[in-house]
Amino acid sequence: MNLMQDMPQGDIVAPDKDWWRGAVIYQIYPRSFQDSNGDGIGDLAGIIHRMEHIADLGVDAIWISPFFRSPMLDFGYDVSDYRDVDPMFGTLGDFDALIKRAHDLGLKVLIDLVLSHTSNQHPWFQESQQNKTNAKADWYVWADAKPDGTPPNNWLSIFGGSAWEWSGERMQYYLHNFLKEQPDLNFHNPDVQEELLSVARFWLDRGVDGFRLDTINFYFHDADLRDNPALDPEARNATIAPEVNPYNWQDHIHDKNRPENLEFLRRLRAVMEDYPAATAVGEVGDAQYGLEIQAEYTSGGDKMHMCYSFEFLSGVTPDADRVVQVLTDYENSVGDGWACWAFSNHDVVRHASRWALSEEAIRLYAGLLLSLRGSVCLYQGEELGLTEAYVAFEDLQDPYGIRFWPKFKGRDGCRTPIPWVADNQNGGFSEAKPWLPVAPEHLARAVAKQTGAQESMLFYYNQIIHWRKTQPALIKGTMRGLRAVGPVVEFIRCHEGEEVLCTFNLSNETQRVPLADGSWERIISPFDGEPMGDEMMLPPYEAGFARRTDIKTEG
């Protein structure tokens, strides 16, 4: 529903600057969403063609992964021109049409802005590497070799090996936190900052509603290039990099997470404040300090609007104790900051497979995600219950997976094309051979098969997202009373005199949980409700919601 259409003509409605607070954001990986021109690769016109599917879900915004000009060695995250669309995806005119279509359907549009690094094919780098005296000589992170010719320090790349690559042209090393073809920009240079802020203005002027900011804690490096210390083996985890990657063996206090970043984030926020209701969500990639950085970057109202880290994007199935621990740690550090929670995205194994979830458990965890204090990101295909696809080595495209195969198979398994119909092997994604194969097991979950089927995952996601819109406490409320009762997660969301009790049974056995203090009335939700007396009775993988009836409280 477009609320603007219901307003009397002539009325001017001020934009809601807080629309992002509690919003549901749908991530589109454009290569795999819909191909419109028969080259086997999704594109902007394909997104326009399938936009109604997203709007029907009831989400508030879309986030589109990179579509800028790029040699595509990291599939768009290696940008060679920030101000143009790669011909693979279409044109700037296609992008303008996409913005209009989304806005007509009531959807905000966020784009994926990759500021920490560019492609080595970017004209800036091509100039920078020529010599030490050119106009862009200091736009990237250059350093002399040690006397023995080895790299300047011990920093490692997330994609494997040293984070330094030798340039014979310049006779220096340059820093790359990811692929060697992705040199890191030097944020200590004011001219670099100004140019990147100008890039943000370019897209805001074009009508985008904000940004997803890739690797936001990687912008700055230690200017003295000090070695990272070793990390205690007991503190290692595979949240950010696979366990086969020695990147996990360092405490990354000098190559990222630098305090200088805060002032740049303030400058970026100031740019967005010039636009009616722009917002930004930052990706915090850190295994040890993710929640702390997430809180630091979003507190005070002068930096990012929201950030996400990887606590729920990796690891084993989070039981009640784990969920409560993560939420407690965040609540204790967040202050007035704001989180954006996700279970899946384009970089991780789909959570239906990562956590080995049954159909009932997928629904239950979706209900939990949509009840947390914060905003929510859903990854394309999540609403269909898609599992991680198997991609044979000969079909792999991801350089990360090729590098660490077979112990780490890369990110292609979560990036396979969306199945729109079930009656052909390409799932209606393309008339040509897709860039990644459509998983045969995904065809049974095609959009056309699930649309209108009341027992389907798609119908459930539609129901729970639309139901959430009727519960203001779940969208913008505070949280209290967080606890684990055996396998049950319980908390209370509070907003403007209303309290909503939320309980989630993360087990395959019926659980009975005494109600929190007060008088409570069951709220009818997409979950099957049981009669309620002085306890919440929860069948396996069910949630229960109740509204407090005896007092009014401030949210």
N, C-alpha and C positions, 0 to 999 in steps of 0.2 A: 504494500500500500504506500502510495506517495502522499505524505501528509501535506505537502505543498499544494496538491490539487484540491484539498478540502478547505483551504483558506479562502475567505472572501477576496475577490479580485481587488488589487490595490493595496492589500495589507503587506507590509514588509516584515519578514520574520528574521530576527538576528540569528546568525549561525550558532549552533551549539558548540562552543569551544571545548566542551567536555564530552563530546560524542564518543570518543575513544575509550573513556573510562567504563570498563565492563563490556566493551564491544566484542563481538565474535568476528574474527578475521579469517577469511578463507584463502589459503595459499595456493597459487597457481604456478606450476612449473611449466612454462609455455611450450617447451619442446615436446611435452608429452600430454598436452591437454586436447588439442584438436588441430589436425592438419586440414587446411582449406585449399591448398594448391597442388596436392598430389606429389610432394617431394619426400614424404615420409617423416616430416618434422613439423611439429605444431607451430602455430603462428598467431599473430594478433587478431587476424580476421577469424581464425578458428575460435579464439576466446569470445569474440563478439557473438559468433554463431551459437555458442553454448551458454551465454550469460544468463539466460532465464533459469537454467538449472540451478545456478548459484543463488540467484535472487529468490527462487522458490524455497530454498532451504531456510531463509529468514536471517541470514548473516547480515552484518552491518557493512563489511568492507571486504575488498580483495587485496591481496599482496601478490604482485607479479614478480617472479624471479627475473634476473637480468635479461634484457632484450637489446642491449646496446651493441654497437659495432664491436666485433671481437674475432680473433682467430679461433676461438672456441676450444682452446686446449683445456680450459676448465669450464667449458660450456657457459660462457658469458660472464663468469666471475674474473675473467682477464680482459679488461675493457681497453679498447684502442681508440674509442671516441665516446665521451660521455654525453654528447649532445645530438646523437643520431641513433636511429634504429638499425640494427643489422638487417641487410636485405633478406636474410633467412627468415626473419620474423615479419617483414613488411616495411612500412614507411612511417614517417612522422605523421602523415595524413591518416594512416590506419590507427596510429596511437590516439590521435585527436578523436577519431570516430569511436574508439573504445571508451575513452573518457566520457563522451556524450552518452553512449549507450548505458554505461554503468550508472551515471548520474540520473538518467531517465528512469532507471529501475530502482533508484534509491540506494545505490551502493557507492561507498567511498572507494577511492583507489589509492593504494600505497604502492610505490615502486621500490625495488631493491637497489639501494645505492651502495656501491663498492668503493669506498674512499681510501682504504688503507694501502692499496696497491693498484697498479695498472698492468696491462700487457706490456711485454717488452717491445711490441710493435707500435705502441702509442708514440706519436711524434715527440712527446716530451722526453721519453726515454731515449729515442733515437738521437735526439740532440744532446741529451745529458751525457751519454756515453762517449761522445766524440773526443772530448778532452776535458781538462780541469778548469778551463777559463770561459766556456760558452755561457750563454745567458741562463741556461737551465742546469748548469753544472752541479748545483747544490739542491736540485729538486728531488733527488733520490738519495738513499743512504749509501754513500761510498766510503771505503776505508782502505788504507794501505795494508798489504800483507805483513805478517810478522817477518823478522829477518830471515827465517828459514823458508819463507814462501807460503806458509800455511795461513788459513783464514784468521781474521783479526781477533776472534774469540770463539767460545765453545757453543754459540747459539745453534739450535737445531731447527730444521723445517718440519712443520706438521706433516708434510708429504714425504718425509724421509731424508736422511742425510743432513749435511751442513746447511745452515740458513744463508750461506755465503756462496756466491758464484763469481768466478774470475772473469774479468773483461780484458781481453788482450788489447782492445782498442785504447782503453783508458789506463791500462796497467794498474788496476785496482779491483778490489772485490766490491760487489753490491749485495745488499741484504734482500732476501726473499723469504718470508715466513711460510710461503706455500710453494708452488712450482717455481723452478728457476726462471720460467718465462713470466713470472708475476713479481717484478721488482717492487719493493716497498717505497712509497713516497716518504719524503723527509718533512714531517710535520713541524720540525723545529724552524723551518723556513717560512716566514710570514707570507711570502708570495704564493706558496703552495696552499696555505690555508685560504687565502683570498680567492684563489682560483676554484677551489672546491666549494666554497660558499657560493660562488657565482654559479656553479653547476646546480646546486640546490635551488637557487632562485630561478634558473632556466626552466626546471620542471615544475616548480610551483606556479610560475607564470603560465605554464601550459595547462594548468588545471588539476594537477595531482593534489591529493588531500594529505600527503605525507610520505614518509619513507620507512622502509625496513633497512636498518643500517648494518651491513655485514661486518663481522669481526670488529666491533666497535672498541674493544679494549686493546686492539693492536695498533692504534694510530701512531702512538709515540714510542720511541725506543730510548734507552739510556744514552745520553749524548756522550758519555765517557766510554761506552762500549764495554762495560765490565762483564766478566764471565758470570753466567748463572750458577748458583750453588747447586750441588747435588741434592736431590730430594730423598728423604728417608724412604727406603723401600716399602715400609709399612704404610706410607702416605700415598703411594702410587695408585692410580686408578685409570681405567680406560674410558673415562667420560668424554674426553676431547679427541684423543688419538687411540687407535687400536693398541692392544697390549703388546703386539709385536714391534711397535715403534718405540725406540729409546727416547723419543720426545718426552715420554712420561717419566723419565728418570731425572729431570731437572725441575728446580723450583724457578718458575719463569717470572722473576721479579725485575729483570732488566730489559728483556726483549718485548714486554707488553705490560699492561696494568700500571702504567706510569702516571704519577700525580699530575703531570703537565696536561694530561688529556682533559681534565675537568674544565679548564678555561676554554679550550676549543669547543667543548660541548655546550658551554654557555653561549659562545658566539653563534653556533649553529641554531640553538634554541631562539636566540634573538632574531635571526633571519626568519624563522618560522612564525614568530610572533607578529610579523608584518602581514601575515595572511590570516583570513578570518578564523579558520578552524583547522590548521595544519597540525599534524602529529607525527611522532617518530617512535619506533620501537627498535631498540638496539639488541644485537646478538652479542652476548657475553660468553666468549669461549675460554673458560678456565676451569680446571679440574679441582683446584683447591679453594679458590676464593670467589667462585661464581656468584653466590648469593650476596656476599658482602659488596662486591662490585655492582651488582644489580641494584642494590639498595642505594649505594653511593651515587650512582649515575642518575637516579630518578628522584632523589630527595631534594627538597628546597624549592621545587617549582621553577628552577632556572636552567635545568639541563635537559635530559631526555624525559619524555612523557612516561615511557614504560620501557622495560628491558626484559629479556628472558635469558636464562642460563640453562644448563643441561641436566639438572637434577632428575627430571622426569623424561629426558630424551635418551637415556642410556640405562644400562644395568638390568638387573633381574626384576621380576614383577614386584612392584612396591606393595608390600603388605601394609596393614593398618599402622603398625609402629613406624615404618619407613615414611609413609605419607605424613603422619603427625610430626615426625622429626623434621622433615623438610619444611613443612608449613610453620612449625614453631621457630626454627632457625631463621626463616625469612621474616616472620612477624616480629621477632626480637630485634631485627636489624633494619627493617624497612623505614621506620619513621613515617614521614608523609609521602614516601615513594609509592610506586605502583608496579605490579608485576604483569607479565603476559605469559600465561602458562600454555604449554603444548606437550603432547605425547609423541607426535610424529612430525617430521619434515623431510626435506629433500636430501638431508645429510645423514640420516640414521635409518636403521632397520625399522620398518613399519611396526608399530607397537603391538598390533594383533599377533605378529609372529615373535617379536622380541620377548614378549611376555607370555607367549603360548596361551592366548586367551580363547575361551569358548565364546560362542555367540552371546550368551547371557552376560559373560564377563565384559565383553567389548561394550555392551550397552551400559553396564553398571559403571565402568570407568569413564565413559562419555558423560554420564550424569554427574559423576564426581568432578570431572574437569570443568563442566559448565556451572558448577556451584561454588568454585573456589573464589576467594577475593582476588580480583584482578581481571584482566582481559584474557581472551582465549584465541589461540591460533589453531585452526583445523587445516590439515594437509589434504590436498585433492585426493579423492578416493577413500579417505577415512570414513566418509559418510556411506560408503558402499561396503565397508568392512573388509577392504582389500588387505591381503596378507603380503608379505615380502615375496617377490618373484625370484625364481631361480634364473640366473643368467649364465649361460655357459661361457667359459673363458674366451672362446673364439668370438663371442658376441659382445664382450665387455667393451665399454667406451671410456669408463672412468679411469684416469691415470693413477688414481689413488689405489684402486682395486688391482690394477695390473701390477703396480709396484709391490704390493704385499700379498698377492695371491700365493697359496690358497687359504692361509690362516685368516686373512681379511679379504673379503670379496668385493669391497668397495661399496659404492652408493647406487649402482645401477638398479639393484633389486627393488628400491623404493621409487625409481624414476620411470618405470615402464609405462607405456601409454594407458590412458583411461579407457576402459571398455564402455562404449555407449550402447552397442547392440550385441546380441549374442550369436547372430546368424552368419558371421564370417570371421575368419581367423584374425583379422586386424581389429575386430571389435568396433567397427565404424569410425575408428580413429583416422584412418588414411586409406586411400585407394592404392597406395604404393607400399613397398616394404618399409615398415617403420624403422626409425633409427635404433630403437631397441625393440626386441620382440614383445608382442602382447602375451602375457602369461595365459596359457590355455585355461588354467583354473579360475582366472578372473572373469572369463566370459559368462559364467553362471551368475556372476554378480553385476552384470551390465546394468546401466542406468535404465534402459528400456524394460528389462525384466523386473526391476524393483519398483519402478514408478507405479503407484496406485496399489501395490501389494501391501496390505496392512500388517503382515508379519515380517516385512523386509527391514533390513538395517536402514535403508534410505528413508523409509516411512518413519522409523523411530527417530532418526536424527532430525527430521523435519518437525516431528512432534515436540521433542525436547527443546529444540532451539526456539520454536514459537512459544512454547509454554513458559520458558525462561523470561521472555519479554513481558509476561504478565506478573513477574515477581521482582519488583524494584530492589528488594533487599539482596537478591542474588546478583544483580547487575552492579550496584554501586555501594552496597552496604559494607560495614566493618565486620570483623569476625571476633567472636569470643567463645569460650567454653570448648576449645579444641581438645579432644582426647581420643584415645583408642580404648575401646572396650572389647578385649579379645580381638577378633577379626573385623570389628566394626569401627569405622571412622565416624566421629560425631563432631559437629560444630554448630554454632548459632550465628546467622547473619542478621545484622541490625541496621535498620535504615528508617529515619524519620518516624519514629514512634512504633515501628513494627519489628518483631523478632520472628525469624524463621529458623526452626530446628531442622538440620540436615543430617541424616544418618545413612550410612552405606555399608552393606554387608559384603565384604570382599572374600567371602568363603562360599563353599558349596553345601553348607549346612544351615538350617534355620537358626536364627539368633534372636534372643529376646533381650532387649536393653531397657532398663528403667529410664523413664523420662527425666529430663532435667527439671529442676525446681520450677514450679509455676503450673498454670493451666494451659493445655495445648489442644488444638483442634487439627485433625489430619487435613492436609491439603491434597486435593486430587491432582495427581501428576501422571505423566506417561508410564510410571511404574505401577505395578499392581499393588493396590493398597490392601492392608488387612485391618480389621476392626481394632481400635486402639482404646485401651483403658488407662492403666497407670504405667504401661510399658509400650515400647515400639517393637512389634513382632515383624521380623524381616526374613522372608524366605531366601533361599540361596541367591546370591548376586542380585539382590533387590535393594532399592533405596526407599526411604520414607521421609516425608516432609510434613512439618506441622507448624501452625501459626500460634503464637502465644496470645491468649485471650484475656488475661487478668491484669496486665499492666501495659502502659505505654512507655517506651524508652526512646531516648535520642540515639540516632545512628551515628 
